Amino acid sequence: MPKGATEPNVALGLDLWSYNKPILLVRHTTTNIGSSRVEDLKLHCFFDFDVGGPTSYKDDIGVYDPESGVIMAYDDTRLSVAMTSRPQPDRWEISTPLKLKVTPNRRDLKNNLELGPKDIATGLQWNLGNMEPSESKSIDIVLVSAVSQDETSNLLENAWSLFARKIR
């Protein structure tokens, strides 16, 4: 609850699904459960994938494609990880893990397109805007991992078809 509030303003729901595939399906739902309007709501999702594990995470590269809305992390190993959403994020950032954060004075991510090789973390941001009492808004996110960037891209396409069948 925000400081000084007498009642909760929003409820956050998280539905997760994965089944014998390197795909994670996520539905994040925000509902205004208060009696007044919530203004300028932003949702952020941060991941520090550490591709290749702790012995090699300092060579990770992060890339965001603004046309497709896909953020990807990979390194010299064959492993890559990608994340995208519907709707596409409004903002994104690739940064070192300790610098990727939002504060009351910096609520928006930086929209940089690439960083690395180094230790990186990735973030996506959705500007949900104003929400009236009882209003809900959902963001659907897919996260995939594979042994090549091409396979990772193919898994992203398959993930959306799974999403339509598994999370309703």
N, C-alpha and C positions, 0 to 999 in steps of 0.2 A: 504494500500500500504506500502511495506517496506520502511524504512527511506532511502532517497536518490534515490528511484526509480522514474522514469519519467512516467511510465505507470503501470496499474494494472498487476499483474502476474497471479493470478488465480481468477476464479469465483466459488462460492460455491452454489450448488443447494440442496434444501432439500424438498423432497416429503414425506408427512405424510398421513397415512390413518388409521382410526379406525371406527368400526361400531357396536354398541350394543354388544360388547365383550370386555373383559379386555385385549385386544391385541392392541399394537401400532406397525404399520409397518412404517419403515423409510428407505428411499433411500437417501444416501448422495452422491452427484456427485461433483467432483472437475474437473474443466477444466482449462487448461493453456491457458489464453487469451492473454498472452504477446507474444512478438516476439522472445524471447529467451527461452532456456531450463530452467526448474525449477528443481533444484537438491535436492535430499534427503528429499522429502516431507513426512511428518508424519501427520496422522489424529488422533485426540484424542476425545473420547466421555466420559464425566463424569456425573454420577448421584449420588445424595444424596437422597436415597429413604425414609429415616426416617420411617421405617416400624413400624406400630402401632401408629404413630402420635407423637406429641411433648412430651406427658407425658411418653412415653416409648422408645424413640429412642436410649437411652443410653444402651439398651440391644440388639442391632442389631448384627447379625453375618453375615459376608460376606465370600463366598466360591467361588473359581474358579476351574473348572474342565478342565485341559489342553487337555484332550482327546476329549471332546465334544465341547469345546470352550464356555461353559455356565458360566456366572457369576451370582450368586444368593445372595440375601439378605433376611434374615428372623429373627424372634425373637420368644419369647415364645408364642405369639399369634399364631393363625393358618395362618395368612397372610404371603405370600412369594412373591417375585418379582424376575424375571430372565430376562437376556438379552443375546443374542447371535447374530452372524452375519455370512454372507457369503461374502467374504471369512472369515475364522476365524481370530481373531485378532492375531497380531504378539507379542503383549505384553499386560499386564494387571496389575492392582494394586488394592488392597483394603487397605484403609488408613483412618485416621481421616480426616474429611472434609477440615480442614485448611492446612493439609500437602499434600493433593493429588493435585499436580500441576506440570506443566512442566515449565522450565525456559531455557534461552539460554545455561546454563551450564548443565542442566539435562533434556534432551529431551526424555528420555526413561522411561517408567514405570518399576516398580521393579519386577514384576512377582512373587509376594507372593501368596500363595494359600489360606490363611484363616486369618481372624482377627475377634476378638470379644469374648465375648459380650462387646460392647461399641458403641459409636457414630461413624458410618463408612460412607464412600462414596466409590463408585466403579468407575473404569476407564478402558477403553479398548483403544488399540492403534493399528493402521494399518500403516505399513511402505509402503507408496505408491511409494517411489523411485523417479526416474527421470521422468519428463514429458516434452515431446517435445511440441512446439507450436501447439495449436488446439487439443491436446490430452486430453481425458477425462478418468477418472477412477471412478467407483462407488462402494460403500459398502452398502449392504443391511443388515438392523438391525431389529430384532424383540424384543419387550419388552412385557412381560406378567405379570399378577398378578392373584393370586388365593388364596383360603383359605387353601391350603395344598401344600407341596412340590411336591407330586405326581401329583396333578392337574396342578400345574405350569408346570411340565415337559410335561404333555399331551398337554397343551395349546401351548407349544413351537412347538411341532410337527404339530399341526393344523395351527399354524400361518404361517408356510412355504407354506402350500397349499393355504392359503388365499393370500399370497404374490404373488404367481404365477398367480392368477386370477385377483387381484385388482390393482397391481402396475405393469405396463408394460413399 
